[in-house]
């Protein structure tokens, strides 16, 4: 099934008076509003509004995270944001501005979720989106975390069990009322796993306009999920899949082509300043390799995956990026902390998009205590009241999960940051703690060192004032239920693994090591030779020596592009060696490590030294 038609016919036509400019966005930061240049409105234009977001990841409750944005004084300010009930109100506020509107997501609605969603197989996250009333969601890589059959169940509903956890524990699951789209995900017969495209139509007669939607995920998905869950599926090149879908949409009457893609980019930032969520400065990332290869028929790209926020009105002026092709590129960060308000003006007579603009609306919610102090709402930004029906629905699952979430585990000496700032993502003190827990849990398998990936650490550790930590806090950090794998690596193989964190195959990240391992990375050296010093238990690593190394099963299978681990396991199997050894889950290991001490000290020492490249 290659496409699905999803139409809504509205009898309202919208006639706009000609104007030379535009008032500040009604949901914008009024302390720093900026005029947005738009084309003069022509007679009989039809306006369509789009509420867009991405990477919700089952964040039912406020995630106790902020949106960082410039303060207008050369620094930054933090704004508390997120939570399903607040996101619902923000989306309602955006949609209230437009008689004609649709709501879309660019993937990862589910998985890597909060405990109240994850314990129930993300059924409540789907239930939230049904109540919000989204129209389309592009399938993201995390939607494959529990395998294709479980993902199909999220769309179609039912209580068939495909995972270790039982479905339908609190209610019969009806499935998603919105449509998943997967233009680039093909089964063994060459058919898309979900429809490639969808349509939504507004107005009638001479004022009829149609939005065509293409949805797809990153082609790197096989490196990001458990291979067993996607067996028999292939992930095509993104540009190829998008271009192939455009003629179908045009033939079905689409006036505007919108792409929902679970792939993206990120802005550069200056020292001491965070990127502007309304900006598009010094962009980089995989989306920039896709855009120049797209058919000019694409008008709008709603992106995700990188968890970054940006608004790029390319306008056909950046030849290096858009090849003279005017289009709008957006992303709303992650966890429902922002929603993108997109305005399209379409001429129904010529079937052309006349103007487009966008603004990231911060879903400001309730204050919270962070590792750096109290984060308070900003009175200069809109504050959204939680939508009552969503709050009640979420509350039912939160209460049901409390027996697990509130279970005391032990105490720690203080908070631990998720990722250190610097030229490359580091797991920081929390990565150190996790790696230490994993090597301790696998000593019986001969483990000498452990490595964990910073991108797999999903939240900071924020204990109570007395250092107490609950199961729910730890679940936020490691929600994937990965199991630990201990295998033998030579010193040379270990170096090859570490080097893969700093090549150009995926984003840079330094694997967080347990206490015995220290290494130095020099970005002035060429790829493959950047790890310049490795010590194990205070002694230089020996290339020919054999070491027992523990990682989670995602990394062991080559996840996050660390393919040298999988290659080493294959080599060991071919040589007839009894390797690797499977252990307990990463979450169980972290719980046991914290519980084993009266107050577990957060390891603060730097185990990875990064030498940045000279300008």
N, C-alpha and C positions, 0 to 999 in steps of 0.2 A: 504493500500500500504506500504509494508515493506522496499523496497529498490528501488533505482534508479541508472541506469548506466549512467555515464557522462564520455565519453572517448575522448581522444585526441591522435591520432597516429602520432608520429613524426618519420621520416625516419632516423634521425640522431642517430648514436650510438657513445658513448663516451668511448675512451680507455685512461686509466690513467697510467702514468709511476709510478713504485713503488717509494715510498718516505718514509722517516723515520720520518718526522715532518711536520709542517704546518706553512706557513707564516702568519703574523698578518692579521686579517680580514681587507679587504680594506675599510670598513665603520666603523671601530673601532676607539676608542680614542687612537691615536698613541702615546700620552704622557705616557700611562700606558699599552701598549699592552703586552700580555702574550702569550707564546707559548701554543698551544692546542694540546695535545697528541692525535693522531689518529692511527688507525691500518694501517699498510702498505697497499697501494692500490694493489689489485690483477689485473691481466690482465682481460680485457673485463668487468670491472665494469661499471655500468651505474649510473651517478650522477643525482640526482633530488634535486632541490632547492624548498624550501617552504617559502613563505612570510606569516607570521602569526601575528595576532593582536587580540584584544578583548576589549570589553566595550567602543566602540566608542561613544555611546550615542549622536548621532546626532550633534557632535561638528564640524559644518561647518566652522566656523572661528577659528583662533587660540584662545584657551581657556584662554589665559593670565595665564597660569600655567607653572610650570617648572618641569624638572626631577632633582631630588636631587641625587647626587652621591658623592662618596669619592673623595677628591682632592689630595690624595696621600701624604698628610702632616698631617694626623690625624684629618682633618676636613671635610667639605663638600663644594660643589660648586653647584650653580643653573644654569640650562641650559634651556632657553625658548624653548618650544616645542609644536607641535600640529598644527592643521588646516588641513582641507581636501585636499587642493591643495598641501600642503607640504607633507602630508602623501602619496598622489598619486606619487609624485616624489621619495620619499624614497622607496616605493614599486617597482617602475620602476627600481631603482638602484639595488635593491636586485635581481629582476628577470633578469636583464641584465647579471648577473653573471652565469646564467644557461640556456643552450639550452632547458632543461626540467624543467618545474616549475609549481607550482600551488599556489593559494592564498586563505587563509582561515581565518575565524573569529570564535572565541569561545563565541559568544553571546553578547547580549545587543548592537547591532548595533544602535538600535532606542530606543526612550523614555528617559525621564530625559534629554531632549535635549535642545540645545540653541533655543532661541525664533524664529529664522528664519527657523528652521526645525520643531519645535513643533507646531507653528501656522498653518502649512500646513501638519499636521498629519504625519510628518517625510517622506513624499514623496520625498523631496530633499535629505535626507540622503540615501534613497534607490537609487535615481538617481545618487548620487556620487559613490556609490558602483558599480552600473552598469557600469559607465564610468571607474572606476579603473579596473574592471574586476575580481572580486573575484569569486571563484568557489563554496564554501560551507560556510554556517554559521550555527552554532549550535544555536538553539533557547534558549535565555536567559530568566530569570524571567521577566525583564522589557519589553520584547516583548509582554507580556500578559497584560500590563497596560491598554490598551484600549479594551481588550477582544479578544476572539478567532476569531470572525468574522472579526474584523479589521486586525488582524494579517494575516489571510488567504488572505485578500485583498492585503496586502503588497506583498505577494508572487504572487498572481494570477492577480493583477491589477484590474482596473475598478473604477467606481465612485459611487458605492452604499454607502449610508451614514449610518454608524453604531455608530457615535459619535455625540456630540453636535456641533462640527465643521464640515463644509462642505468639502468634498474632492475635488480634481481636481480644485482648485481655479485658478492656474496659467497655468496648462497644463493637458491634458489627461494623466492619470497615467497608464503606461503599466505593472507595477509590477516588481518584482525582476527578473533579468536575471540569478541570482545565485540560488542555491538550499538551502532552509532551511532544517535542519535535526533535528529530535526529537525522538530519539530511546526510550526514557523513558516516553513520554507523550502519554497516551492512552485515547481513547474515550470510551463511554459506551459499545461499541461493542468489545472492546479490540484491536482496530486498532490504529496504531500510527497516530497522528494528521498530521505529515509530514513524509516523508520517514525516516527510521532509518539509512540508509547507502547510500553511494555513491562510485563510482569508478572513477579513472582517470588513463589512460594507456599511456605509452610513448614507442616509438620505435616499432620495428616489428621483426618478426622472432626470431632469437636466442638472440637478444638484447631487446626483449620486457619485460617491467616491469610494474606492476600495483600497485597503491596505493589504499588501501581500507580505507574509512573514515566512522567513526561512530560519530554522533553528538547528544548531549543531554544536558539537563539543570539540575540544582540542584533539588533534591527531596523536598527541603524546599520551593519551589515556592509557594505552597498554603499559607504559612505564610507571603509572601512578596508582594502579589498582591490582588486586590479586588476580593473576592470570586465569585461575580456575573460574572466576566469575564472569569472564568475557570470552570463554572458549568458543570458537567458531565465529566470532565477530571480527570484523576488520574496520579500521578507522581511516577513512580517506583523507586526502589533502583537503584542507578547508576551502581554499579558493576554488578548487575543481568542483567540489560539491555545491557551493553557492552558485557558481556560474551555470551549472547544469540545471539548477532548479528555476532560474529566472524565466526561461521561455514558457514553462508551465504556468507560472503565475501571471505573466503577461497575457497568455492566451485565455486565462480565466478572468481577465479584466482588471488586474491590479494597476492602480495609478501610481502607487508608491511602493517601493521594495524596502522592507526593513529586515535586517539580519540580527538574530539573537545568537551570539556566539560565546561559548564558554572558552574564551581565550582573550588575552588582553595585553596591556602594557603598563607602564608606570612613568610618572613624571620625575625629572631630576629635581634636586633641592639644593639650595644654598646653605652654607654653614649657619646653624642656629635658627633656620626657618624651615617650616614644613611646606610641602606643596599645597597650593591653593586648590580645594576640591572643585572650584569652578574653572580651573586653568588647564593648560596643555603645554607646559614648559619642558623643554628638553626630553621629549618622549623617547622611550625605548621599549623593547619587548617584541614578542612574537607577532603581535597584531600588525606591526609595521612591515613584516614580511608578507603578510596576506593582502593588505589593502591595495598595493600597486598592481596586483594580479587579478583584481576583481573586475567584472563586467561593469561598464559605466551605469548600468541600470540600477545599481545599489544606491539608495538615497540616505540610509540611516543604519548605523551599526550600534547596537546595545551589547556591550562586552562585559566580561567578568574574568574569573579565575585568578587574577593577580591580586585581588583584594584591594586594589587601588581605586581612587576616585579621580575623575577628570572629565572635562568637557572640551572636545576638540572640534571646532567648526572649521574644517579644512578648506572649504570654499574654493577648491581648485587652484589655490595660490601656492601651495607647497609642492613643487614639482618632484622633489626628491621623495616625498611621502605619498601623495595622492595622484601623481601623474596627470595633474590638471583636472581631476574628477572631483567636483564638489560633493561632499557628503559630511554628515555629522557623526562623530564617534563619542560615545558616552560610557561611563561606568560609575556605579554608586557605592564603591567600597565593598563592605561586607556586613553580615549580621543584622541587616535591616536598619543600619544606623543612618542611612540616607535613602532617599528615593529621588529619581531623576524626573523632573517635570519637563516634558518635551512638547513643543508646539509646532505643528505642521499646518501650513496653509497651502491648499490644493485648488487649482483651477479645474473645475469639472468639465469645462468646455474643451480645453486642450489636453486634459489628463496629465498635467505637469505639476510637480511640486514647485511652488513659487517661493516659499521661504520656510526656514526651519531654525529653531533656537531651543536651548535647553538650559536648565539650572538645577543643580543638586540641592535638594531641600534636606536639611539636617533634621532627623527624627529625634528632636530633643525630648528626653524623658526625665527620669528621676535622678537625684544626686546619689553618689556612691563614694565609698572610701577606697581610694587606690593606694598602691604601694608608695606613692609620692604625696599623698594627702587627699583632702576632700575635693571632689569634683562637683561643682555646683552648676545649676542651669545658668544660662546667659540671658538676662532680661531683654537684650537687644534682638533675640531670635524668637521665633514662634515656639511656644510650649504646647505640645499636643496632649490632650487628655486621653487616657487609655479608653479604647472603645469597649463598652460594657460587655457585649456579647462575647467578644474575643477574650477579654479578661476572665470571664466566668468559665469559658471552655478551657483555657489554659490552666486556670486554677484547679480544675478537676484532675488534670494529669499531674500537676505539681504536688497536690496533696497525696495522690496515689503513689508517687515516687518518693515521698519523704522518708518512708521506712528505710529505703536504700540511701538516699541523699544525705540524711542527717546522722547516719551511723558514724560514731567517732572512730578515728583511726589512730591518732597519736598527736604529738606536738612537734613543731619545728621551731628553729631559733628566730625565724622572721620570714618576711615575704621573699619570693624569688622571681626575678624577671624572666619572661618567656624567651626573648631574644635580645642580645646586646646590640647597642648602636655601634656603627663602624662601617668600614668599607665592604664588609661581607657579613651576612647573617651568621651569628654564633648562638649556640644554645645557652650561653651564659651560665649563671649559677644554677638555674633550674635544669639545664641540660646536664651539668655536672652531677646534680643530685640523681637524675634519672639514670645516667650511665652507671653511677656507683651502685644503685639499687639492682641494676641488671647483672652486673658482674657478680655481686653478692648472691643473687638468686641462682646463678649457674656455676658456682664453684664446683658442684658435684659433677659437672660435665667438663671440668678442667679449665674453666674460663680464667684467663689472665687479665684480659681487658674487655671493655664493652664500648660500643659506639652507638649513638642515637642521632637521628636527623632533626635539626631545628624546625623544619617545616612540619614535622609531625607533632610538635608541641603546640597545642591549640589554645592555651590560656596561661596566664601568670598564676603562680601559687600565692594566694592571699589568705593566710590563716587568720583566726580570730585574735583579739588583743593578747590573749594568753598563749598564743602559738598553736591552739587546737586546730586540727585539720579533720574534715569530714570526708566520707566517701564521695559525696557530690563534688567537693572541691577537686579531688584527684581525677574524677571522671571528666571534668571539664578539660583537664590537661591532656589526658590520653583516652579519648572516646572510641578508639578503633578496635579494642580487644585483640590487639596483635599478640602473637605468641613469640617467645624468645627462641632464637636459633643459635647454637654454638657450633662453630666450625673451625677447622685448622687453616691458617694462612701462613705462607712464608712471609718473611720481612718484605720481600719485593712485592708480593701480592698485596700486603697491607698498605704499602706506599702507593700502589696503583689505585687502591680504593680511595684513599685520602685525596689523591690527585684529581679524581673525578668530581670532587666538590668544587673545583676551580677551573674546569675546562669550559668550553662554550656550548656544551650540550645540556641545555637547561640553565636554570638560575644558579648562581654561585651560592654555596652554603658549606660551612665548615662542620663536619661531623663532630658532635660533642663526645669527648672521651671520658672514660673512668679515670680515677686518680693516678693510676700507674703510667698513663700515656700522656706525653706532651709533644707537640709538634709546632713547627714554624712554617708559615706560608709567605713567600716573597712574590708579589705580583709584578715585580720588575723582571722576572724570569719568564721564559716561554711556557706555554701550556704543556703539561706533562712533566715539567721540571720545577714546579713551584713549591713543592713541599721539600724544604731544604734541610730540615733537622727533625729527627724522630728519636725520642728516648722512651724506653720502657723500664719501669722501676729504677729510674735514674741512670740507666746505661744506654749507650747508643744502640739503636735497632740494628740487627744483623740481617742483611738481605737473604741469606740462605737458611737462617734459623726458622723454626716452626713455632707459631704462637696460636693459642686458643682464643678466639674472638667471638663475642656475643653481640648479636644485632636483633632487631625485630624481624619478623618474617617478611614484612613488606620490603625492607632493605635487602634481605637475603635473596629475594627473588629478582633483584635488580631495580627496585623502585627508586624513584627520584633520580634516575639515570646512573645509579651506582651498580652498573652491570658487572664490574669486576668481582663482586661478591658471588653472583650467580655463576660466573665463569669458573671461579675457584671451586665451587661446589660440584660443578660438572666434571672438572678435572679430577677431583678426589674420587668421585663415583666411578669414572673410567679407570682409575688406578686400583679400584677394589677396596678403597679405604672406607671405614665405618664412619662416615661423616655426611651430613651434620647431625646434631642431636637436638631434638625439640624439647623445650622446657615449658614453664608456666607462662601466663599472660604478662605483658608489660605492666598492666595496672595492678595485678596481684603482687608483682615484684616490688613496685613502688610502695604499696600499702605495707608490705612486710618489712621493708627497710625503715620506714618511718616508725612503725610500731615497735621495732626492736631496740629503740633507744628511748630513755626518759624524755629527752628533747633532742631530736635529730638536728645537728648543726648543718646549716646550708653552706655547702662548699663554695667559698668566694674566690679561691685562687684561679688565676688565668692559666688554662691548660693549652690554649691555642694562641699563638702570637702571629699577628698579621702585619706584614710590612707592605704598606700601600705603594702602588706604582707612583713614580715621580711624574709630575705633569710634563 
